[in-house]
Structures are given as structure tokens and as C-alpha cells.
Amino acid sequence: MRPESQAASLPIMSVAELTGLVKTTLRTAPRLRDVWVEGEVGQVSISAAGHCYFTLKDERAQLRCVIFRDDRLMMPFEARTGLRLVANGSLDVFEPQGTYQLYVRSLQPSGFGDLALRFEALKAKLAAEGLFEASRKRPLPPMPLNIGVVTSLNGAVLHDIRRVIARRWPLARVVVSACQVQGQGAAPTIVAAMRRVARWTDEETGRATDVIILARGGGSLEDLWPFNDEAVVRAIAAHPCPVVVGVGHETDVTLAEFAADVRAATPSVAAELIVPSRADEQARVAQLGTRLNGSMARSLADRRQLLNTETRALEGRHPQAQITADRERVGLLLDRAARLIRRRLEIDRTTLDRAGDELPALVAGRITSARAEFARQSAALGALSPYATLERGYSIVRGPTGAVLRDSRTVKSGDPITVRLQRGEVGARVESVRDSES
């Protein structure tokens, strides 16, 4: 056994510490952040959250793998037991169980080679930029007038598209922008053709294209590779109007289709998707016409019923007879009004006559009452008048200025004065002045 002191000096770690160290080592190893592993799929299970768990194995070892739900939904196929696949992802440690596993970002069948690896790598890059997001997909116009077609002038694709459009919606105009759809240098011609059709406008109306079809027939992965070119994918995503991509047959999938607003299984299906069916529109118009006729018939029936009701109400009442009856009714009303006015005038005249008979007595009574009141007020006023004292032998003396003398000091000897008696006035002159105090 080791001595106790030696054991205490050893770098002992907990399980979590050791697992964390392994996890940090895996995460900092560049080669383990983006690995491609080939093997046979073992047991597969899907969790309630939608994540996929499986193993990749060969003759000597096996590797636990997990695909999260969002990544799994973007993959063109599912992992199935017994398939031989190539998985791309990064290694990491799942700490609660202390196991390392491959977190898978993409899957592809084994044996596709370098093109398949390039396909998945570019797909992951563009998906991370959001070029394949459903939120950026634009709706197709319901009745396009100008349809751009980007494809080769050779082959049956252009003929098939024109035939379908002419059959379903002959009102539409097809604008063809030619390009290569296969071989070395095809991708730049596709990008150029997309740009040409984006700049095109109708000479008479100035209207641009309403929708674009990018199409070609089926082929191998090598044949379809121009439609996996990054420049082509970005041109589709940046195009000013909706783009429908119909490349190959239903089982063929390209990056151009991921970026398109709508993916069509074939070029012919693409043409069917962008234009309405003439027969369907005719049926719809006929249905609307039937509904319009029914609505008009119901409206006319309602008006006819109203007219019949009014007609029955007017039956037996000719307009001239109605006018005569109205004139007679007006005459009766005028006679009644005249009688009421005459009656009111008679009442007012009687009242006026009665008031005329009573007026002299009322006036005489008011005059007598006024005279008595006047005499009473005059007597009261006379009792208060200074002239009443003259009747008792008193007199009123006024000085030279005409003011009543109340003080002897206001006059002097020789001043003229006036004496008011009960009857008449006497002129006099002051002989002497004597103060009452002296």
C-alpha cells in the first residue's frame, strides 16, 4: 500500500471534473469539431422532443450519435437501421452519462464521394445564413401576365413548360432567358440569365416579370451540380420576384430548390403551379354568374312583391279620385278653421263690449279715489309748510340776498329787508342791529 502522505499529494479529481476535462479537450481539438464518419446504422430511436438517437458501427467499434429535431427536419432522408451512411458533425461529451457522442449536422448515403461532401457542406453553410428559411418564401401571384423561364433552348423542357402554360392560362406571356443547364461553366450562365430576366420589362406596359421558372430535366448528381452552385443559389434568393425551381425528377434535390420560393417536382409541374387552370377559372366564373343571377332574381322578386303590395293598396283609388277626396278634405278643414276664427272673434267682441260698459264707472271711481288721496297728501304737506305759521301771526324776514334771516349779525343798519306776512310782503330797512346776547 502507498503511504498516506503520498496519497494526499496525488492530483485526485472528481468524476465531474474528469468528465469536464475530457469535454474541454474534445471541444478544443480542431479535428474533432468538423468530422466525417462512415459506418453502419445500428439501433435508431426518436425521442418525444423529435431528436434522433442512433449508433454508427463497423467491425471493431461503435459511436453514439444524436441529431437534433431542427437538423433532422432539414435532412433529405432519415437514418435507418442497416443503412451505411456518412455522418458529419462534432464530437462532444454528454456529461450526465459520461459518454462522448457525435452531434450530427448532416447525413448522406455512403459512396457518394466528394460531390456529396461538398453538397452537404455548402448546404449547411447556406442554411446557417438563413437562405433556406420558410419565413423568406414569397407567395406566387394568382394570375401572372409575364412569366420568365430560365432554361436551355435545347431539349423538351422549354416545350413542356410552354405547352402547359398555353393549355392552362393562354393569357400569360412567356419570356425565355437561355442558359446552360449542364457541364463546365453552366453556373455562370444561369446567374446571367437570372439577371437578364430580372431586368426585362414589357415595352408597351413597362411591367416586369411576375414570376420565374428555373428548370431542367433529370440527371445524375454530376449533371445537376450547376444547380448546387453557391452563386446560383444566392441569385435565386436575391431575385426580385418569386422563383419556382423545377429540376430533374421528384427524387432529385438540389440547393437551388431549397432556396426557391416554391419547389416543383418537374418542370411541367412548375408550369402548372404558377398559372391557374383556365377550366377552373371558367367554372369559378360560371359559379359566380349563377350566384349573381340568383341574387338578382331574389332582388327582383322582393321588388315585385313590394310593387304588388303597393298596387293592392291603391286598388279602387284612382289618382283623380284621390285628388278630389283630398280637395274635399281640405275644404272641410278650412270651413272648420273659419268657424273657429268667427267664434273666437265673437267671444273677443263680447268681452270688449263688456269692458266698454264698465270702463266709465271704473275711471270715475279711480278719479274720485285719486282726488281724495291728493287732498289728504296736500293737507299733510300744508301742515308741514313754513307758510302755515304765518296764519298764526308769524312772519318770514329775508335779507338783502333774499335768504331767510336767522341771525342779526348777518345784516347791518341801513340794509334793505323783506317781511313776508300771511297776506303779502312789506319792504323795510334796518334801523339798528342788536345782538341777542348783548
C-alpha positions, 0 to 999 in steps of 0.5 A, a space after each residue: 500500500 502507498 503511504 498516506 502522505 503520498 496519497 494526499 499529494 496525488 492530483 485526485 479529481 472528481 468524476 465531474 471534473 474528469 468528465 469536464 476535462 475530457 469535454 474541454 479537450 474534445 471541444 478544443 481539438 480542431 479535428 474533432 469539431 468538423 468530422 466525417 464518419 462512415 459506418 453502419 446504422 445500428 439501433 435508431 430511436 426518436 425521442 418525444 422532443 423529435 431528436 434522433 438517437 442512433 449508433 454508427 458501427 463497423 467491425 471493431 467499434 461503435 459511436 453514439 450519435 444524436 441529431 437534433 429535431 431542427 437538423 433532422 427536419 432539414 435532412 433529405 432522408 432519415 437514418 435507418 437501421 442497416 443503412 451505411 451512411 456518412 455522418 458529419 458533425 462534432 464530437 462532444 461529451 454528454 456529461 450526465 452519462 459520461 459518454 462522448 457522442 457525435 452531434 450530427 449536422 448532416 447525413 448522406 448515403 455512403 459512396 457518394 464521394 466528394 460531390 456529396 461532401 461538398 453538397 452537404 457542406 455548402 448546404 449547411 453553410 447556406 442554411 446557417 445564413 438563413 437562405 433556406 428559411 420558410 419565413 423568406 418564401 414569397 407567395 406566387 401571384 394568382 394570375 401572372 401576365 409575364 412569366 420568365 423561364 430560365 432554361 436551355 433552348 435545347 431539349 423538351 423542357 422549354 416545350 413542356 413548360 410552354 405547352 402547359 402554360 398555353 393549355 392552362 392560362 393562354 393569357 400569360 406571356 412567356 419570356 425565355 432567358 437561355 442558359 446552360 443547364 449542364 457541364 463546365 461553366 453552366 453556373 455562370 450562365 444561369 446567374 446571367 440569365 437570372 439577371 437578364 430576366 430580372 431586368 426585362 420589362 414589357 415595352 408597351 406596359 413597362 411591367 416586369 416579370 411576375 414570376 420565374 421558372 428555373 428548370 431542367 430535366 433529370 440527371 445524375 448528381 454530376 449533371 445537376 451540380 450547376 444547380 448546387 452552385 453557391 452563386 446560383 443559389 444566392 441569385 435565386 434568393 436575391 431575385 426580385 420576384 418569386 422563383 419556382 425551381 423545377 429540376 430533374 425528377 421528384 427524387 432529385 434535390 438540389 440547393 437551388 430548390 431549397 432556396 426557391 420560393 416554391 419547389 416543383 417536382 418537374 418542370 411541367 409541374 412548375 408550369 402548372 403551379 404558377 398559372 391557374 387552370 383556365 377550366 377552373 377559372 371558367 367554372 369559378 366564373 360560371 359559379 359566380 354568374 349563377 350566384 349573381 343571377 340568383 341574387 338578382 332574381 331574389 332582388 327582383 322578386 322582393 321588388 315585385 312583391 313590394 310593387 304588388 303590395 303597393 298596387 293592392 293598396 291603391 286598388 279602387 283609388 284612382 289618382 283623380 279620385 284621390 285628388 278630389 277626396 283630398 280637395 274635399 278634405 281640405 275644404 272641410 278643414 278650412 270651413 272648420 278653421 273659419 268657424 273657429 276664427 268667427 267664434 273666437 272673434 265673437 267671444 273677443 267682441 263680447 268681452 270688449 263690449 263688456 269692458 266698454 260698459 264698465 270702463 266709465 264707472 271704473 275711471 270715475 271711481 279711480 278719479 274720485 279715489 285719486 282726488 281724495 288721496 291728493 287732498 289728504 297728501 296736500 293737507 299733510 304737506 300744508 301742515 308741514 309748510 313754513 307758510 302755515 305759521 304765518 296764519 298764526 301771526 308769524 312772519 318770514 324776514 329775508 335779507 338783502 340776498 333774499 335768504 331767510 334771516 336767522 341771525 342779526 349779525 348777518 345784516 347791518 343798519 341801513 340794509 334793505 329787508 323783506 317781511 313776508 306776512 300771511 297776506 303779502 310782503 312789506 319792504 323795510 330797512 334796518 334801523 339798528 342791529 342788536 345782538 341777542 346776547 348783548 
